[in-house]
Amino acid sequence: MKINSACSPHSMGVGSAMADSTALAVRQAPARPLVLSEIFRDHAAFVMRTLRRLGVRPADVEDAAQEVFVVVHRKQGQYDGTSLVRSWLFGIATRVASDSRRRAHVRRETSTAHTPEGVVPAPQEEQAMRSQERAILDRAMDELDDAKRAVFVLHELEGLPMVEVAQIVGCPLQTAYSRLHTARERVRVFAEREIGSV
């Protein structure tokens, strides 16, 4: 299974929340089994963005996304329709991202035998600025624990309402707001420090 969806993170603005049509269909007809191809079609981009934002290295995002959908295939019969499909996928993606980050610490970099040839054109100023902002955001999120990072990703980057975020991460709404507040403050302080040091 080859995933060709764009996997680069959005800019620092709020991402658009996609309708969860699969979940609605399941809720209307709980007996209907999930269809893997539909889940993939409707949620592959969300899974890849989530993995990247949960700290999976860009080079490993595609492999990690494949792992998520292997787990989905293996466990699709266990999905009972009591939660949104996106909530279920986020839980699986969180575990896969955690495993991927652990493996990345052990992995050794390998050098190539030759230097790549060719000239890479300089990026345009706006693209360079966006890229720098994404890099700062990624490093800031690396400073957050998993619980705060999950709330920040789902609300600030995916644009989900806090009621849904609390349901996805499995905590009271007030706790989700508290985590979001702390995460926002830490990201802000980190970004100001990074920008100030440039």
C-alpha positions in Angstrom: 0.0 0.0 0.0 1.7 3.3 -1.1 0.5 6.5 0.3 0.8 9.5 -1.9 -1.1 12.1 0.1 0.7 15.3 1.0 2.4 14.8 4.3 3.9 18.2 5.0 2.3 20.0 8.0 0.1 23.0 7.4 1.3 26.4 8.2 0.9 27.6 11.8 -2.7 28.7 11.2 -5.7 26.5 12.1 -6.3 23.6 9.7 -9.7 22.9 8.4 -11.7 20.2 10.1 -13.0 17.6 7.7 -16.5 16.1 8.0 -16.5 12.6 9.5 -18.8 11.0 7.0 -17.7 7.5 7.8 -18.5 8.0 11.5 -21.9 9.3 10.7 -22.6 6.4 8.4 -21.5 4.0 11.2 -23.6 5.7 13.8 -26.7 5.6 11.5 -26.1 1.9 10.8 -24.0 0.4 13.6 -24.2 -3.1 12.1 -22.5 -2.0 8.9 -18.9 -3.1 8.9 -16.2 -0.6 8.3 -14.7 -0.7 4.8 -10.9 -0.2 4.9 -10.8 1.5 1.5 -13.4 4.1 2.7 -11.5 4.7 5.9 -8.3 5.2 3.9 -9.9 7.5 1.4 -11.6 9.6 4.0 -8.8 9.8 6.6 -5.4 9.1 5.1 -4.4 12.8 5.0 -5.6 13.2 8.6 -3.6 10.2 9.8 -0.4 11.5 8.0 -0.8 15.0 9.4 -1.4 13.6 12.9 1.7 11.4 12.8 3.9 14.2 11.6 2.5 16.5 14.3 3.0 13.8 16.9 6.7 13.9 16.2 7.2 11.2 13.6 10.2 12.2 11.4 9.1 13.3 7.9 11.1 10.4 6.3 9.1 7.9 8.5 5.6 9.3 8.1 4.6 7.1 5.2 5.8 3.9 6.9 4.1 4.9 10.1 0.8 5.7 8.3 1.0 2.2 6.7 1.4 0.8 10.2 -1.7 2.6 11.3 -3.8 1.2 8.5 -2.4 -2.3 9.1 -3.7 -2.0 12.7 -7.0 -0.7 11.3 -7.3 -3.7 9.0 -6.5 -6.1 11.8 -8.9 -4.5 14.3 -11.7 -3.1 12.1 -14.0 -5.8 13.3 -13.5 -4.5 16.9 -14.7 -1.0 16.1 -18.1 -0.7 17.8 -19.3 2.7 16.5 -19.5 4.3 19.9 -16.8 6.9 19.0 -16.0 8.8 15.8 -13.8 6.9 13.3 -11.4 9.8 13.6 -11.1 9.4 17.4 -10.4 5.7 16.9 -7.7 6.5 14.3 -6.1 9.1 16.5 -5.7 6.6 19.3 -4.0 4.2 16.9 -1.9 6.9 15.4 -0.8 8.1 18.9 0.6 4.6 19.7 2.3 4.2 16.4 3.8 7.7 16.7 5.1 6.9 20.1 6.7 3.6 18.9 8.2 5.4 15.9 9.8 8.1 18.0 11.3 5.5 20.3 12.8 3.6 17.3 14.1 6.9 15.8 16.3 7.4 18.9 17.9 4.0 18.4 18.3 4.3 14.6 21.7 5.2 13.2 22.1 7.5 10.3 23.8 6.0 7.2 25.8 8.1 4.9 25.7 7.8 1.1 28.8 6.8 -0.9 28.5 9.9 -3.1 27.5 13.5 -2.8 24.2 14.3 -4.7 24.8 16.2 -7.8 22.8 19.1 -9.2 21.9 22.5 -7.9 18.8 23.0 -5.7 17.1 26.3 -6.5 16.8 28.7 -3.5 13.3 28.7 -2.0 11.2 31.8 -2.4 11.1 34.1 0.6 7.5 33.2 1.6 8.2 29.5 1.3 11.3 29.8 3.4 9.4 31.8 6.1 6.6 29.2 6.2 9.2 26.4 6.4 11.0 28.1 9.3 7.6 28.6 11.1 6.8 25.0 10.7 10.2 23.9 12.0 9.8 26.2 15.0 6.3 24.8 15.7 7.6 21.2 15.3 10.4 21.9 17.8 8.0 23.6 20.2 5.6 20.6 20.1 8.6 18.3 20.8 8.8 20.0 24.2 5.2 19.1 25.1 4.3 15.8 26.7 2.0 13.5 24.8 -1.2 14.6 26.5 -0.7 18.3 25.9 0.6 17.7 22.4 -2.5 15.7 21.4 -4.9 18.5 22.5 -2.8 21.2 20.8 -2.7 19.2 17.5 -6.4 18.4 17.5 -7.6 21.9 18.4 -5.1 24.3 17.0 -3.9 22.5 13.9 -6.9 20.2 13.0 -9.5 22.8 14.1 -11.6 20.4 16.1 -14.0 21.8 18.7 -12.8 21.2 22.3 -15.8 19.0 23.1 -14.7 16.6 20.4 -11.0 16.9 21.4 -11.9 15.9 25.0 -13.8 12.9 23.7 -10.9 11.8 21.4 -8.2 12.1 24.1 -10.6 10.6 26.8 -10.5 13.4 29.4 -12.9 15.8 31.0 -13.5 19.0 29.0 -12.0 21.2 31.7 -8.8 19.1 31.7 -8.6 19.4 27.9 -8.9 23.2 28.2 -6.2 23.2 30.9 -3.8 21.2 28.7 -4.5 23.4 25.7 -3.8 26.6 27.8 -0.5 25.2 29.0 0.5 23.9 25.5 -0.3 27.3 23.9 1.8 29.1 26.5 4.7 26.8 26.1 4.6 27.0 22.3 4.4 30.8 22.5 7.4 31.1 24.8 9.4 28.7 22.7 8.6 30.5 19.5 9.4 33.9 20.9 12.8 32.5 22.2 13.6 30.9 18.9 12.6 34.0 16.8 14.5 36.2 19.2 17.7 34.2 18.8 17.7 34.4 15.0 
